[in-house]
Amino acid sequence: MINVPLDSVDASPCAALAIGTDYTFGTLLDTHSHRRAQFLYGMTGLMEVGTEEGAWVVPPYTGVWIPAQKPHRVRMNGVSTRSVYVLPESAPR
């Protein structure tokens, strides 16, 4: 799925949902969290990911694991993402 809001499919019983999203340069996804864990992968551009524990610059072809319910923010600098959202019971770590 491309450019589909997570909220529109989050009720699915599937253990994992894959969504691709294209962002304009400088888009800030302010602090938020998800019911599902997220593996966030950048195909292009540069992501700046921050949590209360720290901040990371994530180059293309690299991803980060964000646990379920973990507050985080992301600045997208020319990024096309691929995310896999995983139900908490399927990713207990």
N, C-alpha and C positions, 0 to 999 in steps of 0.2 A: 504494500500500500504506500502510496506517495502523497504527502501533504494532507494526511488524514489526522484530525485531532484525536489524541489518545482518549479523551472523554467520550468520544462517539463510539468507541469500540471496547472500552475498558471493562464493561460488564460481561464480555465474552468469557465462557468457561475455559477457553484454551489456556494452557499453561504458559504459552509464550506468544506474544504478538510482535510482528516485525513492521516497522513504519519508517519510511524515508521522508525527510523534510528538507526543503531548500529555504535558506534564510538570506535576507538581504544583508549587506555589509553593515556591521555595527549593531545588529539586533541584540537586545538584552532580554533574556528570559530571567526576570527578577526572581528572588528567592521563592521557591516552591518545593513541593514534594509530590511523590506518586505513591499510590497504594501498592504498585508493583515495583520490584527492583528494575533497574535499567542498565543495560550495556549500551553506552553512547559512543558511537564511532563516527569520526569525521572523514568523509571521502575527499573533501577539498577544504581549503582555507585553514583557519586557526581558531580553536576554541579556547576560551579562558573559563575554567570551571572553578567555582569556589564553594567551600562549605565552612562551617565554624572551625574546622580543624586546619584549614589551609586553602591555598589556591594553586592551580596547576595550569600551565600552558600546554595545550594538547595539539600537536601538529597533525597534518593529514596522515591518513592510513594508520591512525592510532586511536585507541578507545579508552574509556574509563568505566569502571563498575560503580554504580550508585545504588546502595542498598535501599530497600523499600522504606518509605517514610522518612528518608534522609533529606533534610532541607538543603537545597543547593541552588546556585545561580549559574547562568552560562551566558557569556557574550560570544556571539557568532560573528566572525570576521570572514565573510565570503565562504560560508560553510554549507555543504550539502551533507546532511547526517543520515546515518542508518542506525536505528535503535531497535533493540530487542527488549521488550518489557516482559518480565517474568513474575508470575504469581509468587507471593512470599512463601507459601508452603512448598513451592518447587525449587526455591533457592534459600534454604533456611540459614545460610551463613551470613 
